[in-house]
Amino acid sequence: MSNRRKLNPPPEVRAYSAAYRCSDCTSTIGKTYRDEFGVWHIAIEHDETCPVLTGTTDPFADVVNAARGLAVGVVVGQVRL
Ligand SMILES: [Zn+2]
């Protein structure tokens, strides 16, 4: 089995995680890992009542703010834990 998933995230991924702030709750950063295609995944854990989880609020502005100035591409998806 490859150990690629165990690599530490590159600086841009760590910077994005450190910069991300949900406008609607006190979100925290959950699991961060690289998949078999080399794409890094960062779980943003929102509060249970956060409107982002229900789709009432779009997190686009928060995503853009966190990625500002970084050489990263971001895909957003919500997963209910
Ligand atoms: Zn939130």
PDB file of the backbone (N, CA, C, O) and the ligand in Angstrom, with CONECT records:
HET     ZN  A 101       1
ATOM      1  N   MET A   1       0.846  -1.193   0.000  1.00  0.00           N
ATOM      2  CA  MET A   1       0.000   0.000   0.000  1.00  0.00           C
ATOM      3  C   MET A   1       0.884   1.247   0.000  1.00  0.00           C
ATOM      4  O   MET A   1       1.878   1.325   0.721  1.00  0.00           O
ATOM      5  N   SER A   2       0.507   2.188  -0.802  1.00  0.00           N
ATOM      6  CA  SER A   2       1.254   3.432  -0.899  1.00  0.00           C
ATOM      7  C   SER A   2       1.118   4.256   0.377  1.00  0.00           C
ATOM      8  O   SER A   2       0.082   4.236   1.042  1.00  0.00           O
ATOM      9  N   ASN A   3       2.183   4.976   0.701  1.00  0.00           N
ATOM     10  CA  ASN A   3       2.093   5.868   1.860  1.00  0.00           C
ATOM     11  C   ASN A   3       1.806   7.300   1.436  1.00  0.00           C
ATOM     12  O   ASN A   3       1.966   8.226   2.230  1.00  0.00           O
ATOM     13  N   ARG A   4       1.384   7.488   0.191  1.00  0.00           N
ATOM     14  CA  ARG A   4       1.130   8.837  -0.325  1.00  0.00           C
ATOM     15  C   ARG A   4       0.088   9.580   0.500  1.00  0.00           C
ATOM     16  O   ARG A   4       0.177  10.799   0.646  1.00  0.00           O
ATOM     17  N   ARG A   5      -0.891   8.874   1.039  1.00  0.00           N
ATOM     18  CA  ARG A   5      -1.938   9.539   1.799  1.00  0.00           C
ATOM     19  C   ARG A   5      -1.435  10.050   3.144  1.00  0.00           C
ATOM     20  O   ARG A   5      -2.094  10.867   3.788  1.00  0.00           O
ATOM     21  N   LYS A   6      -0.250   9.561   3.572  1.00  0.00           N
ATOM     22  CA  LYS A   6       0.264   9.951   4.880  1.00  0.00           C
ATOM     23  C   LYS A   6       1.151  11.187   4.809  1.00  0.00           C
ATOM     24  O   LYS A   6       1.609  11.676   5.841  1.00  0.00           O
ATOM     25  N   LEU A   7       1.401  11.699   3.605  1.00  0.00           N
ATOM     26  CA  LEU A   7       2.256  12.865   3.461  1.00  0.00           C
ATOM     27  C   LEU A   7       1.643  14.072   4.156  1.00  0.00           C
ATOM     28  O   LEU A   7       0.423  14.209   4.245  1.00  0.00           O
ATOM     29  N   ASN A   8       2.522  14.948   4.646  1.00  0.00           N
ATOM     30  CA  ASN A   8       2.038  16.190   5.231  1.00  0.00           C
ATOM     31  C   ASN A   8       1.515  17.101   4.129  1.00  0.00           C
ATOM     32  O   ASN A   8       2.069  17.119   3.030  1.00  0.00           O
ATOM     33  N   PRO A   9       0.465  17.853   4.405  1.00  0.00           N
ATOM     34  CA  PRO A   9      -0.066  18.767   3.389  1.00  0.00           C
ATOM     35  C   PRO A   9       0.979  19.816   3.004  1.00  0.00           C
ATOM     36  O   PRO A   9       1.752  20.253   3.856  1.00  0.00           O
ATOM     37  N   PRO A  10       1.014  20.225   1.736  1.00  0.00           N
ATOM     38  CA  PRO A  10       1.935  21.268   1.310  1.00  0.00           C
ATOM     39  C   PRO A  10       1.554  22.608   1.943  1.00  0.00           C
ATOM     40  O   PRO A  10       0.446  22.757   2.458  1.00  0.00           O
ATOM     41  N   PRO A  11       2.460  23.573   1.906  1.00  0.00           N
ATOM     42  CA  PRO A  11       2.221  24.867   2.566  1.00  0.00           C
ATOM     43  C   PRO A  11       0.915  25.547   2.129  1.00  0.00           C
ATOM     44  O   PRO A  11       0.229  26.157   2.949  1.00  0.00           O
ATOM     45  N   GLU A  12       0.571  25.442   0.831  1.00  0.00           N
ATOM     46  CA  GLU A  12      -0.642  26.108   0.358  1.00  0.00           C
ATOM     47  C   GLU A  12      -1.895  25.507   1.003  1.00  0.00           C
ATOM     48  O   GLU A  12      -2.843  26.225   1.319  1.00  0.00           O
ATOM     49  N   VAL A  13      -1.890  24.212   1.190  1.00  0.00           N
ATOM     50  CA  VAL A  13      -3.043  23.547   1.805  1.00  0.00           C
ATOM     51  C   VAL A  13      -3.130  23.925   3.282  1.00  0.00           C
ATOM     52  O   VAL A  13      -4.215  24.175   3.807  1.00  0.00           O
ATOM     53  N   ARG A  14      -1.990  23.961   3.934  1.00  0.00           N
ATOM     54  CA  ARG A  14      -1.990  24.357   5.354  1.00  0.00           C
ATOM     55  C   ARG A  14      -2.420  25.815   5.506  1.00  0.00           C
ATOM     56  O   ARG A  14      -3.140  26.162   6.442  1.00  0.00           O
ATOM     57  N   ALA A  15      -1.973  26.667   4.577  1.00  0.00           N
ATOM     58  CA  ALA A  15      -2.342  28.085   4.648  1.00  0.00           C
ATOM     59  C   ALA A  15      -3.846  28.252   4.430  1.00  0.00           C
ATOM     60  O   ALA A  15      -4.484  29.066   5.098  1.00  0.00           O
ATOM     61  N   TYR A  16      -4.416  27.480   3.490  1.00  0.00           N
ATOM     62  CA  TYR A  16      -5.859  27.555   3.246  1.00  0.00           C
ATOM     63  C   TYR A  16      -6.624  27.128   4.493  1.00  0.00           C
ATOM     64  O   TYR A  16      -7.583  27.786   4.898  1.00  0.00           O
ATOM     65  N   SER A  17      -6.199  26.034   5.094  1.00  0.00           N
ATOM     66  CA  SER A  17      -6.864  25.545   6.310  1.00  0.00           C
ATOM     67  C   SER A  17      -6.795  26.591   7.423  1.00  0.00           C
ATOM     68  O   SER A  17      -7.778  26.826   8.125  1.00  0.00           O
ATOM     69  N   ALA A  18      -5.638  27.208   7.577  1.00  0.00           N
ATOM     70  CA  ALA A  18      -5.468  28.197   8.645  1.00  0.00           C
ATOM     71  C   ALA A  18      -6.304  29.445   8.394  1.00  0.00           C
ATOM     72  O   ALA A  18      -6.743  30.109   9.333  1.00  0.00           O
ATOM     73  N   ALA A  19      -6.521  29.759   7.109  1.00  0.00           N
ATOM     74  CA  ALA A  19      -7.220  30.994   6.770  1.00  0.00           C
ATOM     75  C   ALA A  19      -8.736  30.846   6.726  1.00  0.00           C
ATOM     76  O   ALA A  19      -9.451  31.844   6.820  1.00  0.00           O
ATOM     77  N   TYR A  20      -9.241  29.616   6.585  1.00  0.00           N
ATOM     78  CA  TYR A  20     -10.682  29.444   6.387  1.00  0.00           C
ATOM     79  C   TYR A  20     -11.466  29.815   7.634  1.00  0.00           C
ATOM     80  O   TYR A  20     -11.178  29.314   8.721  1.00  0.00           O
ATOM     81  N   ARG A  21     -12.449  30.684   7.488  1.00  0.00           N
ATOM     82  CA  ARG A  21     -13.363  31.066   8.554  1.00  0.00           C
ATOM     83  C   ARG A  21     -14.768  31.052   7.993  1.00  0.00           C
ATOM     84  O   ARG A  21     -15.056  31.717   6.998  1.00  0.00           O
ATOM     85  N   CYS A  22     -15.637  30.297   8.629  1.00  0.00           N
ATOM     86  CA  CYS A  22     -17.040  30.323   8.223  1.00  0.00           C
ATOM     87  C   CYS A  22     -17.657  31.613   8.743  1.00  0.00           C
ATOM     88  O   CYS A  22     -17.429  31.998   9.890  1.00  0.00           O
ATOM     89  N   SER A  23     -18.433  32.276   7.904  1.00  0.00           N
ATOM     90  CA  SER A  23     -19.082  33.528   8.291  1.00  0.00           C
ATOM     91  C   SER A  23     -20.271  33.297   9.205  1.00  0.00           C
ATOM     92  O   SER A  23     -20.770  34.238   9.823  1.00  0.00           O
ATOM     93  N   ASP A  24     -20.731  32.053   9.300  1.00  0.00           N
ATOM     94  CA  ASP A  24     -21.977  31.776  10.010  1.00  0.00           C
ATOM     95  C   ASP A  24     -21.817  30.938  11.276  1.00  0.00           C
ATOM     96  O   ASP A  24     -22.768  30.792  12.044  1.00  0.00           O
ATOM     97  N   CYS A  25     -20.627  30.386  11.502  1.00  0.00           N
ATOM     98  CA  CYS A  25     -20.455  29.562  12.704  1.00  0.00           C
ATOM     99  C   CYS A  25     -18.979  29.542  13.096  1.00  0.00           C
ATOM    100  O   CYS A  25     -18.145  30.190  12.465  1.00  0.00           O
ATOM    101  N   THR A  26     -18.681  28.796  14.135  1.00  0.00           N
ATOM    102  CA  THR A  26     -17.300  28.665  14.595  1.00  0.00           C
ATOM    103  C   THR A  26     -16.710  27.370  14.053  1.00  0.00           C
ATOM    104  O   THR A  26     -16.317  26.486  14.815  1.00  0.00           O
ATOM    105  N   SER A  27     -16.655  27.269  12.737  1.00  0.00           N
ATOM    106  CA  SER A  27     -16.183  26.042  12.091  1.00  0.00           C
ATOM    107  C   SER A  27     -14.763  25.695  12.522  1.00  0.00           C
ATOM    108  O   SER A  27     -13.985  26.560  12.925  1.00  0.00           O
ATOM    109  N   THR A  28     -14.453  24.420  12.425  1.00  0.00           N
ATOM    110  CA  THR A  28     -13.097  23.958  12.706  1.00  0.00           C
ATOM    111  C   THR A  28     -12.628  23.107  11.524  1.00  0.00           C
ATOM    112  O   THR A  28     -13.430  22.671  10.699  1.00  0.00           O
ATOM    113  N   ILE A  29     -11.346  22.887  11.462  1.00  0.00           N
ATOM    114  CA  ILE A  29     -10.777  22.063  10.402  1.00  0.00           C
ATOM    115  C   ILE A  29     -10.717  20.619  10.889  1.00  0.00           C
ATOM    116  O   ILE A  29     -10.175  20.325  11.954  1.00  0.00           O
ATOM    117  N   GLY A  30     -11.281  19.737  10.089  1.00  0.00           N
ATOM    118  CA  GLY A  30     -11.257  18.317  10.426  1.00  0.00           C
ATOM    119  C   GLY A  30     -10.152  17.606   9.674  1.00  0.00           C
ATOM    120  O   GLY A  30      -9.049  18.126   9.509  1.00  0.00           O
ATOM    121  N   LYS A  31     -10.468  16.429   9.233  1.00  0.00           N
ATOM    122  CA  LYS A  31      -9.492  15.571   8.570  1.00  0.00           C
ATOM    123  C   LYS A  31      -8.990  16.194   7.265  1.00  0.00           C
ATOM    124  O   LYS A  31      -9.782  16.703   6.472  1.00  0.00           O
ATOM    125  N   THR A  32      -7.699  16.152   7.051  1.00  0.00           N
ATOM    126  CA  THR A  32      -7.066  16.602   5.810  1.00  0.00           C
ATOM    127  C   THR A  32      -6.273  15.430   5.250  1.00  0.00           C
ATOM    128  O   THR A  32      -5.444  14.836   5.940  1.00  0.00           O
ATOM    129  N   TYR A  33      -6.538  15.108   3.998  1.00  0.00           N
ATOM    130  CA  TYR A  33      -5.826  13.975   3.403  1.00  0.00           C
ATOM    131  C   TYR A  33      -5.727  14.132   1.892  1.00  0.00           C
ATOM    132  O   TYR A  33      -6.472  14.901   1.285  1.00  0.00           O
ATOM    133  N   ARG A  34      -4.809  13.402   1.302  1.00  0.00           N
ATOM    134  CA  ARG A  34      -4.637  13.406  -0.151  1.00  0.00           C
ATOM    135  C   ARG A  34      -5.176  12.087  -0.691  1.00  0.00           C
ATOM    136  O   ARG A  34      -4.842  11.014  -0.187  1.00  0.00           O
ATOM    137  N   ASP A  35      -6.008  12.179  -1.717  1.00  0.00           N
ATOM    138  CA  ASP A  35      -6.599  10.965  -2.265  1.00  0.00           C
ATOM    139  C   ASP A  35      -5.669  10.300  -3.286  1.00  0.00           C
ATOM    140  O   ASP A  35      -4.554  10.764  -3.529  1.00  0.00           O
ATOM    141  N   GLU A  36      -6.147   9.224  -3.866  1.00  0.00           N
ATOM    142  CA  GLU A  36      -5.298   8.451  -4.781  1.00  0.00           C
ATOM    143  C   GLU A  36      -4.964   9.185  -6.071  1.00  0.00           C
ATOM    144  O   GLU A  36      -4.099   8.745  -6.827  1.00  0.00           O
ATOM    145  N   PHE A  37      -5.646  10.306  -6.330  1.00  0.00           N
ATOM    146  CA  PHE A  37      -5.367  11.109  -7.522  1.00  0.00           C
ATOM    147  C   PHE A  37      -4.458  12.295  -7.203  1.00  0.00           C
ATOM    148  O   PHE A  37      -4.119  13.080  -8.089  1.00  0.00           O
ATOM    149  N   GLY A  38      -4.068  12.421  -5.938  1.00  0.00           N
ATOM    150  CA  GLY A  38      -3.183  13.509  -5.540  1.00  0.00           C
ATOM    151  C   GLY A  38      -3.911  14.779  -5.140  1.00  0.00           C
ATOM    152  O   GLY A  38      -3.283  15.818  -4.936  1.00  0.00           O
ATOM    153  N   VAL A  39      -5.231  14.704  -5.027  1.00  0.00           N
ATOM    154  CA  VAL A  39      -6.027  15.879  -4.658  1.00  0.00           C
ATOM    155  C   VAL A  39      -6.166  15.924  -3.136  1.00  0.00           C
ATOM    156  O   VAL A  39      -6.524  14.932  -2.501  1.00  0.00           O
ATOM    157  N   TRP A  40      -5.878  17.085  -2.573  1.00  0.00           N
ATOM    158  CA  TRP A  40      -6.010  17.256  -1.127  1.00  0.00           C
ATOM    159  C   TRP A  40      -7.445  17.574  -0.754  1.00  0.00           C
ATOM    160  O   TRP A  40      -8.112  18.364  -1.422  1.00  0.00           O
ATOM    161  N   HIS A  41      -7.910  16.959   0.309  1.00  0.00           N
ATOM    162  CA  HIS A  41      -9.256  17.185   0.834  1.00  0.00           C
ATOM    163  C   HIS A  41      -9.129  17.764   2.237  1.00  0.00           C
ATOM    164  O   HIS A  41      -8.363  17.270   3.065  1.00  0.00           O
ATOM    165  N   ILE A  42      -9.888  18.812   2.485  1.00  0.00           N
ATOM    166  CA  ILE A  42      -9.900  19.439   3.810  1.00  0.00           C
ATOM    167  C   ILE A  42     -11.345  19.437   4.291  1.00  0.00           C
ATOM    168  O   ILE A  42     -12.219  20.024   3.653  1.00  0.00           O
ATOM    169  N   ALA A  43     -11.590  18.785   5.402  1.00  0.00           N
ATOM    170  CA  ALA A  43     -12.952  18.771   5.952  1.00  0.00           C
ATOM    171  C   ALA A  43     -13.152  20.008   6.823  1.00  0.00           C
ATOM    172  O   ALA A  43     -12.454  20.202   7.818  1.00  0.00           O
ATOM    173  N   ILE A  44     -14.126  20.847   6.428  1.00  0.00           N
ATOM    174  CA  ILE A  44     -14.505  21.989   7.252  1.00  0.00           C
ATOM    175  C   ILE A  44     -15.700  21.525   8.083  1.00  0.00           C
ATOM    176  O   ILE A  44     -16.760  21.207   7.544  1.00  0.00           O
ATOM    177  N   GLU A  45     -15.518  21.493   9.370  1.00  0.00           N
ATOM    178  CA  GLU A  45     -16.582  21.013  10.248  1.00  0.00           C
ATOM    179  C   GLU A  45     -17.362  22.204  10.792  1.00  0.00           C
ATOM    180  O   GLU A  45     -16.873  22.963  11.628  1.00  0.00           O
ATOM    181  N   HIS A  46     -18.605  22.348  10.286  1.00  0.00           N
ATOM    182  CA  HIS A  46     -19.468  23.452  10.695  1.00  0.00           C
ATOM    183  C   HIS A  46     -20.276  23.047  11.920  1.00  0.00           C
ATOM    184  O   HIS A  46     -20.481  21.864  12.193  1.00  0.00           O
ATOM    185  N   ASP A  47     -20.729  24.060  12.649  1.00  0.00           N
ATOM    186  CA  ASP A  47     -21.623  23.795  13.773  1.00  0.00           C
ATOM    187  C   ASP A  47     -22.885  23.117  13.245  1.00  0.00           C
ATOM    188  O   ASP A  47     -23.262  23.300  12.087  1.00  0.00           O
ATOM    189  N   GLU A  48     -23.519  22.350  14.090  1.00  0.00           N
ATOM    190  CA  GLU A  48     -24.708  21.584  13.691  1.00  0.00           C
ATOM    191  C   GLU A  48     -25.803  22.448  13.076  1.00  0.00           C
ATOM    192  O   GLU A  48     -26.524  22.002  12.184  1.00  0.00           O
ATOM    193  N   THR A  49     -25.925  23.671  13.547  1.00  0.00           N
ATOM    194  CA  THR A  49     -27.001  24.556  13.085  1.00  0.00           C
ATOM    195  C   THR A  49     -26.545  25.525  12.002  1.00  0.00           C
ATOM    196  O   THR A  49     -27.302  26.418  11.622  1.00  0.00           O
ATOM    197  N   CYS A  50     -25.339  25.371  11.503  1.00  0.00           N
ATOM    198  CA  CYS A  50     -24.813  26.302  10.493  1.00  0.00           C
ATOM    199  C   CYS A  50     -25.652  26.226   9.219  1.00  0.00           C
ATOM    200  O   CYS A  50     -25.921  25.134   8.719  1.00  0.00           O
ATOM    201  N   PRO A  51     -26.068  27.387   8.688  1.00  0.00           N
ATOM    202  CA  PRO A  51     -26.870  27.401   7.465  1.00  0.00           C
ATOM    203  C   PRO A  51     -26.131  26.899   6.227  1.00  0.00           C
ATOM    204  O   PRO A  51     -26.765  26.599   5.216  1.00  0.00           O
ATOM    205  N   VAL A  52     -24.821  26.804   6.286  1.00  0.00           N
ATOM    206  CA  VAL A  52     -24.070  26.235   5.168  1.00  0.00           C
ATOM    207  C   VAL A  52     -24.459  24.766   4.984  1.00  0.00           C
ATOM    208  O   VAL A  52     -24.554  24.280   3.856  1.00  0.00           O
ATOM    209  N   LEU A  53     -24.680  24.069   6.088  1.00  0.00           N
ATOM    210  CA  LEU A  53     -25.006  22.644   6.016  1.00  0.00           C
ATOM    211  C   LEU A  53     -26.377  22.396   5.407  1.00  0.00           C
ATOM    212  O   LEU A  53     -26.610  21.352   4.798  1.00  0.00           O
ATOM    213  N   THR A  54     -27.281  23.350   5.569  1.00  0.00           N
ATOM    214  CA  THR A  54     -28.621  23.167   5.014  1.00  0.00           C
ATOM    215  C   THR A  54     -28.734  23.743   3.608  1.00  0.00           C
ATOM    216  O   THR A  54     -29.764  23.590   2.951  1.00  0.00           O
ATOM    217  N   GLY A  55     -27.680  24.403   3.149  1.00  0.00           N
ATOM    218  CA  GLY A  55     -27.720  25.008   1.831  1.00  0.00           C
ATOM    219  C   GLY A  55     -28.375  26.372   1.817  1.00  0.00           C
ATOM    220  O   GLY A  55     -28.566  26.961   0.753  1.00  0.00           O
ATOM    221  N   THR A  56     -28.722  26.881   2.989  1.00  0.00           N
ATOM    222  CA  THR A  56     -29.349  28.199   3.093  1.00  0.00           C
ATOM    223  C   THR A  56     -28.348  29.298   2.770  1.00  0.00           C
ATOM    224  O   THR A  56     -28.698  30.323   2.187  1.00  0.00           O
ATOM    225  N   THR A  57     -27.096  29.069   3.156  1.00  0.00           N
ATOM    226  CA  THR A  57     -26.026  30.033   2.909  1.00  0.00           C
ATOM    227  C   THR A  57     -24.986  29.384   2.010  1.00  0.00           C
ATOM    228  O   THR A  57     -24.659  28.207   2.162  1.00  0.00           O
ATOM    229  N   ASP A  58     -24.473  30.171   1.069  1.00  0.00           N
ATOM    230  CA  ASP A  58     -23.430  29.698   0.171  1.00  0.00           C
ATOM    231  C   ASP A  58     -22.061  30.071   0.755  1.00  0.00           C
ATOM    232  O   ASP A  58     -21.818  31.245   1.034  1.00  0.00           O
ATOM    233  N   PRO A  59     -21.175  29.109   0.941  1.00  0.00           N
ATOM    234  CA  PRO A  59     -19.866  29.427   1.529  1.00  0.00           C
ATOM    235  C   PRO A  59     -18.862  29.990   0.538  1.00  0.00           C
ATOM    236  O   PRO A  59     -17.679  30.095   0.864  1.00  0.00           O
ATOM    237  N   PHE A  60     -19.295  30.355  -0.659  1.00  0.00           N
ATOM    238  CA  PHE A  60     -18.373  30.771  -1.719  1.00  0.00           C
ATOM    239  C   PHE A  60     -17.441  31.898  -1.269  1.00  0.00           C
ATOM    240  O   PHE A  60     -16.234  31.835  -1.504  1.00  0.00           O
ATOM    241  N   ALA A  61     -17.990  32.921  -0.627  1.00  0.00           N
ATOM    242  CA  ALA A  61     -17.159  34.063  -0.207  1.00  0.00           C
ATOM    243  C   ALA A  61     -16.104  33.616   0.800  1.00  0.00           C
ATOM    244  O   ALA A  61     -14.968  34.088   0.755  1.00  0.00           O
ATOM    245  N   ASP A  62     -16.466  32.716   1.704  1.00  0.00           N
ATOM    246  CA  ASP A  62     -15.493  32.225   2.687  1.00  0.00           C
ATOM    247  C   ASP A  62     -14.391  31.431   1.995  1.00  0.00           C
ATOM    248  O   ASP A  62     -13.223  31.522   2.372  1.00  0.00           O
ATOM    249  N   VAL A  63     -14.762  30.660   0.995  1.00  0.00           N
ATOM    250  CA  VAL A  63     -13.792  29.860   0.238  1.00  0.00           C
ATOM    251  C   VAL A  63     -12.821  30.778  -0.500  1.00  0.00           C
ATOM    252  O   VAL A  63     -11.608  30.567  -0.470  1.00  0.00           O
ATOM    253  N   VAL A  64     -13.363  31.794  -1.158  1.00  0.00           N
ATOM    254  CA  VAL A  64     -12.520  32.736  -1.904  1.00  0.00           C
ATOM    255  C   VAL A  64     -11.589  33.488  -0.952  1.00  0.00           C
ATOM    256  O   VAL A  64     -10.408  33.668  -1.247  1.00  0.00           O
ATOM    257  N   ASN A  65     -12.120  33.920   0.178  1.00  0.00           N
ATOM    258  CA  ASN A  65     -11.285  34.650   1.135  1.00  0.00           C
ATOM    259  C   ASN A  65     -10.127  33.788   1.629  1.00  0.00           C
ATOM    260  O   ASN A  65      -9.004  34.275   1.753  1.00  0.00           O
ATOM    261  N   ALA A  66     -10.389  32.520   1.910  1.00  0.00           N
ATOM    262  CA  ALA A  66      -9.334  31.630   2.414  1.00  0.00           C
ATOM    263  C   ALA A  66      -8.283  31.361   1.342  1.00  0.00           C
ATOM    264  O   ALA A  66      -7.103  31.206   1.659  1.00  0.00           O
ATOM    265  N   ALA A  67      -8.696  31.304   0.083  1.00  0.00           N
ATOM    266  CA  ALA A  67      -7.788  30.967  -1.008  1.00  0.00           C
ATOM    267  C   ALA A  67      -7.080  32.188  -1.577  1.00  0.00           C
ATOM    268  O   ALA A  67      -6.178  32.055  -2.404  1.00  0.00           O
ATOM    269  N   ARG A  68      -7.482  33.368  -1.140  1.00  0.00           N
ATOM    270  CA  ARG A  68      -6.924  34.600  -1.708  1.00  0.00           C
ATOM    271  C   ARG A  68      -5.398  34.617  -1.566  1.00  0.00           C
ATOM    272  O   ARG A  68      -4.864  34.450  -0.469  1.00  0.00           O
ATOM    273  N   GLY A  69      -4.715  34.819  -2.677  1.00  0.00           N
ATOM    274  CA  GLY A  69      -3.262  34.919  -2.665  1.00  0.00           C
ATOM    275  C   GLY A  69      -2.539  33.587  -2.689  1.00  0.00           C
ATOM    276  O   GLY A  69      -1.310  33.549  -2.734  1.00  0.00           O
ATOM    277  N   LEU A  70      -3.285  32.495  -2.658  1.00  0.00           N
ATOM    278  CA  LEU A  70      -2.657  31.172  -2.666  1.00  0.00           C
ATOM    279  C   LEU A  70      -2.789  30.539  -4.047  1.00  0.00           C
ATOM    280  O   LEU A  70      -3.754  30.792  -4.768  1.00  0.00           O
ATOM    281  N   ALA A  71      -1.814  29.719  -4.404  1.00  0.00           N
ATOM    282  CA  ALA A  71      -1.866  28.997  -5.684  1.00  0.00           C
ATOM    283  C   ALA A  71      -2.589  27.679  -5.462  1.00  0.00           C
ATOM    284  O   ALA A  71      -1.986  26.607  -5.519  1.00  0.00           O
ATOM    285  N   VAL A  72      -3.875  27.773  -5.209  1.00  0.00           N
ATOM    286  CA  VAL A  72      -4.671  26.553  -4.973  1.00  0.00           C
ATOM    287  C   VAL A  72      -5.955  26.610  -5.788  1.00  0.00           C
ATOM    288  O   VAL A  72      -6.481  27.690  -6.056  1.00  0.00           O
ATOM    289  N   GLY A  73      -6.440  25.477  -6.168  1.00  0.00           N
ATOM    290  CA  GLY A  73      -7.756  25.338  -6.740  1.00  0.00           C
ATOM    291  C   GLY A  73      -8.636  24.700  -5.681  1.00  0.00           C
ATOM    292  O   GLY A  73      -8.187  23.822  -4.944  1.00  0.00           O
ATOM    293  N   VAL A  74      -9.881  25.132  -5.601  1.00  0.00           N
ATOM    294  CA  VAL A  74     -10.755  24.664  -4.528  1.00  0.00           C
ATOM    295  C   VAL A  74     -12.060  24.152  -5.109  1.00  0.00           C
ATOM    296  O   VAL A  74     -12.665  24.794  -5.967  1.00  0.00           O
ATOM    297  N   VAL A  75     -12.481  23.008  -4.639  1.00  0.00           N
ATOM    298  CA  VAL A  75     -13.789  22.464  -4.956  1.00  0.00           C
ATOM    299  C   VAL A  75     -14.535  22.341  -3.638  1.00  0.00           C
ATOM    300  O   VAL A  75     -13.995  21.834  -2.655  1.00  0.00           O
ATOM    301  N   VAL A  76     -15.769  22.804  -3.621  1.00  0.00           N
ATOM    302  CA  VAL A  76     -16.532  22.803  -2.372  1.00  0.00           C
ATOM    303  C   VAL A  76     -17.612  21.733  -2.409  1.00  0.00           C
ATOM    304  O   VAL A  76     -18.319  21.570  -3.404  1.00  0.00           O
ATOM    305  N   GLY A  77     -17.721  21.022  -1.320  1.00  0.00           N
ATOM    306  CA  GLY A  77     -18.800  20.069  -1.160  1.00  0.00           C
ATOM    307  C   GLY A  77     -19.131  19.941   0.305  1.00  0.00           C
ATOM    308  O   GLY A  77     -18.266  20.138   1.158  1.00  0.00           O
ATOM    309  N   GLN A  78     -20.343  19.620   0.602  1.00  0.00           N
ATOM    310  CA  GLN A  78     -20.739  19.446   1.992  1.00  0.00           C
ATOM    311  C   GLN A  78     -21.041  17.964   2.249  1.00  0.00           C
ATOM    312  O   GLN A  78     -21.705  17.290   1.460  1.00  0.00           O
ATOM    313  N   VAL A  79     -20.537  17.502   3.359  1.00  0.00           N
ATOM    314  CA  VAL A  79     -20.794  16.139   3.779  1.00  0.00           C
ATOM    315  C   VAL A  79     -21.339  16.206   5.196  1.00  0.00           C
ATOM    316  O   VAL A  79     -20.723  16.783   6.092  1.00  0.00           O
ATOM    317  N   ARG A  80     -22.492  15.612   5.377  1.00  0.00           N
ATOM    318  CA  ARG A  80     -23.046  15.581   6.740  1.00  0.00           C
ATOM    319  C   ARG A  80     -22.405  14.417   7.477  1.00  0.00           C
ATOM    320  O   ARG A  80     -22.409  13.282   7.000  1.00  0.00           O
ATOM    321  N   LEU A  81     -21.854  14.716   8.643  1.00  0.00           N
ATOM    322  CA  LEU A  81     -21.147  13.693   9.417  1.00  0.00           C
ATOM    323  C   LEU A  81     -22.133  12.867  10.222  1.00  0.00           C
ATOM    324  O   LEU A  81     -21.730  11.953  10.941  1.00  0.00           O
TER     325      LEU A  81
HETATM  326 ZN    ZN A 101     -20.413  27.200   9.243  1.00  0.00          ZN2+
END
